[in-house]
Amino acid sequence: MATAVPVERDAVAEAFPGDAEQVRLPGATLVRSGGGCDLLAAGVGPAAAAASTAAALTAAALGGTPYGLVVCAGIGGGFLPGAPVGSLVVSGTIAVADLGAETADGFLPVTELGFGHVAHHPPESLVREAVRVTGARRGTVLTVSTVTGTAARAAELRARHPDALAEGMEGFGVAEAAVAQGLPVLEVRAVSNPVGPRDRAAWRIGDALSALTAGFGKLAPVLESWIQHDHPDDHA
Ligand SMILES: O=C(O)c1cccc(C(=O)CC[C@H]2O[C@@H](n3cnc4c(=O)[nH]cnc43)[C@H](O)[C@@H]2O)c1
């Protein structure tokens, strides 16, 4: 489980029972819950998140105990009216919003330049179960390197990503690290602020952290059970 900062990690950890221990690795420090779930405060932004998630995944694989699933979780911006403050969003798609080239004719995603990826798709069975048990909204979660701060930018993102419900700064980085090691990935965002004109007074970080803890209270058993079973329909 990768969050950006320790306060998000601890909000998620509350949902996992038992005594936690700290595990220090080269490039990452994990909090290991009593139930064996590893939580990582991976850093803010896609690059930091990818680097520390990759370090943790590689250490587990080399140690002979590879992970079965990677989850990126945290607070995020919500696109109104679909994702109001305090709501929970589960990623049908994890997409990077600003990886590409600006041209006179508009934005070109990096894939149209012939490189890499711009989206990753969590397993359908996991998304469906996560939405069912949490009551979360399902949508595309965008990863941005610059927090959206104007109505014009929010509208531009929605025009390019009509299914977008939330934005954060780490999901795509975590997903790139997971997919590079053949692992499934999911993103869960609790909405702390609307995506749009910058208004720090409107942030509701405490409410979003509470929504994260409550959501993972319901999600934790689903994640554990999902990892234990094969999901042939997801491989099609
Ligand atoms: O200074 C601002 O106006 C501002 C507005 C929203 C968020 C920030 C952050 O620095 C938070 C970064 C942190 O939290 C996640 N997050 C929360 N809300 C958003 C958002 O609207 N857009 C993107 N990321 C958001 C993010 O994943 C980071 O970990 C500052």
The ligand as an SDF file (V2000), in Angstrom:
LIG
                    3D

 30 33  0  0  0  0  0  0  0  0999 V2000
   -1.5270   24.6090   -2.5890 O   0  0  0  0  0  0  0  0  0  0  0  0
   -2.5520   24.2060   -3.1180 C   0  0  0  0  0  0  0  0  0  0  0  0
   -3.3920   24.9580   -3.6140 O   0  0  0  0  0  0  0  0  0  0  0  0
   -2.8210   22.7500   -3.1360 C   0  0  0  0  0  0  0  0  0  0  0  0
   -4.0860   22.2740   -3.5170 C   0  0  0  0  0  0  0  0  0  0  0  0
   -4.3560   20.9040   -3.4860 C   0  0  0  0  0  0  0  0  0  0  0  0
   -3.3650   20.0090   -3.0490 C   0  0  0  0  0  0  0  0  0  0  0  0
   -2.1090   20.5110   -2.6960 C   0  0  0  0  0  0  0  0  0  0  0  0
   -1.0680   19.6210   -2.2330 C   0  0  0  0  0  0  0  0  0  0  0  0
    0.0650   19.9930   -2.1090 O   0  0  0  0  0  0  0  0  0  0  0  0
   -1.4550   18.2410   -1.8840 C   0  0  0  0  0  0  0  0  0  0  0  0
   -0.5700   17.2820   -2.5090 C   0  0  0  0  0  0  0  0  0  0  0  0
   -0.8360   15.8970   -2.0010 C   0  0  0  0  0  0  0  0  0  0  0  0
   -2.2070   15.6110   -1.7830 O   0  0  0  0  0  0  0  0  0  0  0  0
   -2.7790   14.9420   -2.8990 C   0  0  0  0  0  0  0  0  0  0  0  0
   -3.7850   15.8890   -3.4070 N   0  0  0  0  0  0  0  0  0  0  0  0
   -4.7730   16.4240   -2.6560 C   0  0  0  0  0  0  0  0  0  0  0  0
   -5.5570   17.2050   -3.3860 N   0  0  0  0  0  0  0  0  0  0  0  0
   -5.0810   17.2060   -4.6320 C   0  0  0  0  0  0  0  0  0  0  0  0
   -5.5020   17.8590   -5.8410 C   0  0  0  0  0  0  0  0  0  0  0  0
   -6.4920   18.5900   -5.9090 O   0  0  0  0  0  0  0  0  0  0  0  0
   -4.7470   17.6320   -6.9420 N   0  0  0  0  0  0  0  0  0  0  0  0
   -3.6650   16.8200   -6.9040 C   0  0  0  0  0  0  0  0  0  0  0  0
   -3.2370   16.1920   -5.7840 N   0  0  0  0  0  0  0  0  0  0  0  0
   -3.9440   16.3750   -4.6570 C   0  0  0  0  0  0  0  0  0  0  0  0
   -1.6350   14.6260   -3.8300 C   0  0  0  0  0  0  0  0  0  0  0  0
   -1.6850   13.2740   -4.2170 O   0  0  0  0  0  0  0  0  0  0  0  0
   -0.3690   14.9250   -3.0260 C   0  0  0  0  0  0  0  0  0  0  0  0
    0.1090   13.7900   -2.3610 O   0  0  0  0  0  0  0  0  0  0  0  0
   -1.8280   21.8680   -2.7390 C   0  0  0  0  0  0  0  0  0  0  0  0
  1  2  2  0
  2  3  1  0
  2  4  1  0
  4  5  1  0
  4 30  2  0
  5  6  2  0
  6  7  1  0
  7  8  2  0
  8  9  1  0
  8 30  1  0
  9 10  2  0
  9 11  1  0
 11 12  1  0
 12 13  1  0
 13 14  1  0
 13 28  1  0
 14 15  1  0
 15 16  1  0
 15 26  1  0
 16 17  1  0
 16 25  1  0
 17 18  2  0
 18 19  1  0
 19 20  1  0
 19 25  2  0
 20 21  2  0
 20 22  1  0
 22 23  1  0
 23 24  2  0
 24 25  1  0
 26 27  1  0
 26 28  1  0
 28 29  1  0
M  END
$$$$
